[in-house]
Amino acid sequence: MPEERLADLRQGILGKQVDLTALLRRIVDDVTRRLLADRGTLYLVDHARQELVSHVAHLPEISEIRLRLGEGVAGWVAQSGELLSIPPNTNDPRFSGKIDAMTGYRTRSLLAVPVFGEADQVIAVLQLLNKRGNGFQRSDETLLAALASQVAGLLEITSLRSQLRPEHRHPLSFHFNEIIGESNPMLEVYEKTGRAAATEATVLIRGESGTGKELIARAIHDNSRRRLAPFVKIDCAALPDQLIENELFGHERGAFTGADRTSDGKLQAAAGGTLFLDEIGELPLPVQGKLLGLLQSKSFFKVGGTRKQTADVRFVCATHRNLEELVAEGQFRQDLYYRLRVVEIPLPPLRHRGHGDLERLIDHFMFELSQRHQRRDLRLSPAARALLHSHAWPGNVRELEHCIESAIVLAPEREIGPESVSFGALATTRNDPAKTFQTPLLPLKKVEQAYIEYVLEQCGGNRSAAARLLQIGRNTLARKLASPQS
């Protein structure tokens, strides 16, 4: 992977909500071309399952590969931490014909190298098949090992870094960089986001404050054909009514008192890219009419201007307000409402995403924020974790992040106890009836069984997460589920 290509990839990751599968595919494509191989695969180590998993491979016949650690060449490399090259037509006992049998592809030569993370732990395996000519040479081994080091550097600047640690407790999963969650509501969000990114349609993102609306807006931009152009945000709730029009369209010299020079607005700043109108429900009615005209004609006038300007931008909007109620009250234009919701992406509140997503988010923020604040040896006590799970999270993911950051900064010891967890003045416990455990009067054994099933459901079926919340072993949980009266 040439240095300039590596720099391009790094630039394309940092601070961006890129599709991680697409990113890893570009890495594999580059490496495969560089070494003149026929096919390439990047396996990631799934520590929770003790497996290697790849969604990124030149294997059109199957969508995913899973190998046990130690299984096949890649599994051996992951377990041993050593490079392995198999020359053409060599019978090596470490080679498994499992994948060839599934795909009908014939592997003649193979080169696999480990990808090391921090503390020399193997976090991935980079594997190439069928070098053109006479198989892989010693120079190829040296080059691929060097490229594997670069791949490690790229993985370390994505949100995958928290999942590739040996102590990570959840099965490996990823969609968009820095967006965490595997609940069914979030899977629907990912699907709609990916589909929207591939089009030019206007998108309306809806959800409570703190659910991550701007992250989804950026994911739409970062995975669209406009990704190399600017992403520009206007917060409609943060500007006085009289300034929003000027912020959006710009103004001509002399348009108002103090306008001593012409100024461009955010529309021109976003030329070729995406304009994100946050809290669109706060837009004043006069500006709503002008925005409607802009969406219809893709043209506008600066404040005080007479020359029509064109706008080459893609519009993504967001709101936590009930636009239907605002339309009924005459505070939001009905024609603009229909124009905005060409594609609508509702974001679930954190309390509706289940304990499984909450567990993933807690662990993600604990890792990222303890690194940021130089407290890497800090851990979260079971009692503090249980307290986090008892909270209703009215501020959603943003509140969770700030709560954990505060605990990390203020915890006096190496363990965060419940006394270090503060929810602030808006603190409430879980009060959503749909998420409250209720049962009629039953024998204790049956109440226990019902509660175990309730916790498992709240954890999205993740038995490891449920066992941790119940403070019992996973085997004990399995036994209780299998034998309700035990």
N, C-alpha and C positions, 0 to 999 in steps of 0.2 A: 504494500500500500504506500504509494509515494507520499512524501511529507506534506505536499500541498493538498493532496486528497484527504489526508488525516486532519489537517487544519480545517478544511471545508466541513468535514463531518463533525468535528468538535464545535464549530460555529453553528452548525445546524441542530445541535443538541442543547447547548447551554441555555437555560431559561426558556426552553420551548417545549410545548406539549406534543411532540412528534409521536407518530405511531411507531412504537418500539419494534414491532415485527418488521415493518418496512425498513427501519433503520438497520436492523441486524441483517436483513436480506441484502442491503447495499454493501455492507461490510463483507459478507460472504462472496458476493459477486466480484468485488474488487480483488479479493485475495485469490479467488479461483482463476480469474483472468491473468493476474500477475504471475502465477506459477504454471500457466498453460495446462491446467487440469481440466478434466471433463465435468466433474461435479464436486460440490463442496457442501459441508454441513457444519453448523455451529451448534454444539450441544451445551446447554447450561446445566449446572449441578442443582438438582432439587433436593436439598438436604432433608426436608421434612419427609420425603418419600424414599430417600436413598436411591435416587434414580438420576439418569441423564435424560433430559427432554429437549427436543428440537422441533420448533415450528418453522425453522429456517433451513431449508435444504433444497438442493436441486433434485428433488424427488417428486415429480408431478403425480406419481402414482399414489402417494399417501400424504395426508395432511400433517401428520405428527409422528415422530419417532420417540419411543421410550425404551431405555435400556437400564437394567439394574447396574449399580456400581460393580465393576468387575466383569460385566458381560460384554463380550466382543472386544474389538480393538479399542474403541472409544471408552468403554467401561474400564478396561485395563489401564489405559493412560490416565483416566481420572483418578483411579485408585492408587496407582504407583507414582504419578507425577513425572513420568518419563516419556520421552518422545519414542514413537515407534514407526518404522518405515518397513513396508512389505514389498519386496521387488516383484516384478511381473511373474505371474504363474508360480508363485511360491506357496506351499502349504504350511501356513503358520497356525499352530493350535489355538492361538488367541483370536483368530479371525472367526467370526460367526457368520454363517450364510443366511441368517434369519431375514435380514433386510433384502438381500438379493432375491430370496425366495418369494418375498412379498411383492416385490416390484418387477421381477423379471429382468432386472439389470444385472450385468456381469462385471464384478469388480476384478480387475487384473492387477492393479498396483494401488498402494494406499500409503498415505502419510498422515499421521495424527500427532498433534502436539498439545501439551497442557497449556491452559491460560491461568496464570497465577494472580490472585488478588493479594490483599494485605496478609502479612504473616506467612507468606508463601503457601497459602491454601489454594488448592485447585478450585476455580470457580466455573471453568468451562473447558471444552475440548474443541479444537479446530481441526477438522479432518478433510482431506482432499482425496479424490479418487481418480485413477487412470490418467497419469501424466502422459502427454503426447510424446511419442518416441520410445525411449528405452527405460521408462520408469523414473522415479524420483532420485535425484543425485544428492550428494552430501551438501552441495551449495543450496539446494532446495530446503534441506532440513534447517540450515542456518538461517535462511531467509524467512521461512515460516515461523520459526521460533521468535525471530525479531518482530514479525507481524503480530504474533500472539501477544507480545508485550504491549503493542500499540492497541490491540483490541481490548486488553485489560484496562488500559487507560480510558478508553471510550466507555466501557461498561461502568467504570467508577464515577462517571459524571452523569449517569442516569439514575432514575429511582430504582433500578434493579440492584443497585449496590447494597441496599438494606436487605434484599432477599437472598443474596448470594453468600451470606455469612453462614458458617457451620451451625451457629446457634439459632438460625431462623426457624420458626416453629410452624409456618404455614406453607402449604403447597405453592410452588412457584406459579405466579400469574402476572400478566402484564398486558396493557392495552396502549394507553397514551402516557407518555412520560409525566411523572409527578402527579398522576391521578390514580388514586388507590381505591380498590373495592371490587368485590366479586359477587355481590348480591344480585338477584334477578333484576331489581329496578335499575341498578347501575349497568348491567349487561345491555339492557334496552337503551340506555343513554349512549353507550359506546357504539352500538349499531347505528343509531340515528345520527350520531356525530360523524361517523365515517361516511355514511351516505351523503350527508349534507356537505361535507368537505369536498366531495367529488363534483359538486355542482356550483352554480353561481346564484342559487336561490337565496332570497332573504330569509334569515333565520330569527325566530323569537325564542329565547331561552327563558324559562319561567321557573321560579323557585324561591324559597325563603332566603333571607339574608344569611350568608355564610355557607351556602350549599356548594359553591364553586362555579358560579355562572361565568365568571371571567375566564377561569381555566378552560371551560368547554368552548367559549368563544375563541380563545387562543388555539385550542386544538383544531377547530374548524379552519382557522387561518393557516396554521402551521402545516396542515396536511392538504392544502388546496394548491391549485396552480398559481395562486398569488403569494405563496409563502416567502418568496425572495423580496417582495415589496413590503411597505410598512404596514404594521398593525397599529392603528391609532384609536385611542379611547376618549370619549367624552362622557363625563359623569353628569347626567342631566339634573341630579339632585344636589350637586355641589355648587352650582352656579346660580346667581340671581337671574330672574326671568329676563331682565333687560340685556344680559350678557350672553345668553345661550345662542341667540341668532348670530351674533358677531363671532362667537367661538366656532360655530359651525361653518358659516359662509365667508367670514372675513369682511373687510370693509374697504371702501374707497376713501381717499384723502378728502377731508371736509364733510364726511357723512354725519358727523356729530361733533359737539364741542370736545376738543382735545384730540380729534382724529387728524393729526398733522402729517400723516403719511399713510399710504396704502398698506394694508395688512392682509396676508393670506389666512384663511381659516383652516380648520382641521380637514375639510373636504379635500383641499389641495395638498395638504400634508400626507393624506392617505392615498394619493393618486397611484393607481395600479394595484393597490392593496385592499385592506379591509378596514372599514370604519365601524367601531363598536360603540353603540349608543347604550350606555348602562343606565338603568332606572328610567326607561323610556316613558313610564307612566307619569313621571314628574314634568314632562315637556309641556310648556304653556300652550294653550290653544292656538294663538296666532302662529307660533312656530310649527305646530302640528300641520297646519295647512301648507306651509312652505315645504315641510319635509315630504308631505304627500306628493306635491308637485315634483319634487326632486326624484322621488322613487318612480314616478310615472314617466318622466321625460329624460331623466339622467342629466338634467341641466339646472342651472341656478343663477341668481344674481347676487353679487356681494351687497352688503348693506350700503345703501347710497349709490349703487352702481346701475348702469344702464346697458352694459354689455353682457350678453348671455354667455355663461361659461359651461363647459361640459364636465361631467364627473365620472371618471372611470374608477369606481369603487364598488366593493361588495359590502352590503349592509348586514350586520349582525346586531341584534338588539336584545336587551334583557330587562326583566322587571320582577319585583317581588309583589307588586300590586295586583289586585283583581281587576284586569282591564274590562271585563264584562260589566262589572258594577260601575266602573268609571264611565263607560259608554252609556249605561242606563241613566246615570246622573248628569249626563251632558258635559262631563269633564274630559272625555277623550273621544276623538272623532271616530265614528263607526267605519267610515271608508278607509281611514288610516289603519285601524285595527285589522281589517281584512287584508290590507296590503302587507302588513308586517308579518302575519302568521301564515306565510306560505309553507314554511317548515317550522313546526313547533317542537321544542325539546323541553319537557318538564323534568326538573331535577328533584329527586326525592329528598325530604329532610332526613337528617342522620338517624332520628329515632325510628324511621320506617325502613332503614336499611339492614337492621338486624345486628345481633351481637358479633356475628362473624366479621362484618365490615368494620365494626368498631374495634375489634381486636387487631385487625390488620393496620388500621389507622393509628392506634395507640403504639404499636410496635414500630411503625414507620416513623412517627414523630419522636419517639424515644431515641431511636438511632440517630436521626438527622440532627435533632436539637442538642443532644448530648455531645455529638461531635462538634457542632458549632460553638458550644459554650465550654469546650475543653473539659467535659466531665464524662469521659467515655466509660469509666468504671461504675457509673451510676446504674442502679437497677430499680425496678418498680415492685413494691411489695404486693403480695396477693390481696391484702386488705385495701390498698390504694387502688389496685386494678378493679376490685369488686365495687369500690365507691364510684369509679368512673363509669362502670356499667349500670349503676343505679340512677344515674343522672339523666334528665330528659333532653338535654342539649338544645335549648331554645336558640342558641347561637350557632348550632350546627358544627360543621368541620372547622370553621374559623375559631369558634369558641374552644373546641377540643385542642387545637394547636396551641392557642394562647395559654390554656390551662396547664398543659404539659410543659410548655416552655417556662412558665412561672414556677412550677414545681421543681424543674431541673435547676433553675437558677437559685432558688431559695432553700432547697433541701440541705440541712446541715450535715447529714451523714452520707454514706455511700448508698443508702437505700431510701427511696421515696416512700414515706409512710402516709397514711390518710390525713395526718395533721398538716402535711405539706401541700395537699390538694385543696385549692380554693376555687369556688365557682362564682364568686363575686355577688353583687347585690341582687342579681336576677336568678339566683340559685333556686332550682326546683328539682324534685326527684321525678322519676318516670311516672307520668300521670296519664298517659295515653291508654284508654281502656282496652284498645286492641293489643297492647303490649303488657297488660297486667295479668299475672297468674291468678286465676280464680277456679275454685272447685267446690262442689257441694260437700256436705258432710260425708266423709268416707273413712274406712279404716286407714290407719297410718301407712301401711304398706302401699295401698292404692294411691294415697296422696303423694307418697314419695315417687311412685312410678309416673304419675301424671306430671309432677314437677320436673322430673328428668326429661320427659318427652317435650315439655314446654321449653326448657333451656336448650335442648338440642335443636328445636325448631328455630328459636331465636338466634342460634349460632349458624343458621343456614345449613344444618346437617353436618357441620364440622365437629366430629367427636372429640378431637384433641382440644378444641376451644371450649366445648361443653364441659369436658373433664376438668379443665383448669378452673372454670368458673365455679364448678361444684366442689372443687378442691378434693377430688378423688382421682385415682389412677385411671388411665384409659382402659386398661383391662377390667377394672372394677365396673366402669361404665358399661362396657360391652356385656359383662356378665349380668348386670341389672337389666339391661335392655332385652337380653335373651331370656332371662328368667325373672319375670316381674315380681315374684314372691320371695326372691332371694334376699 
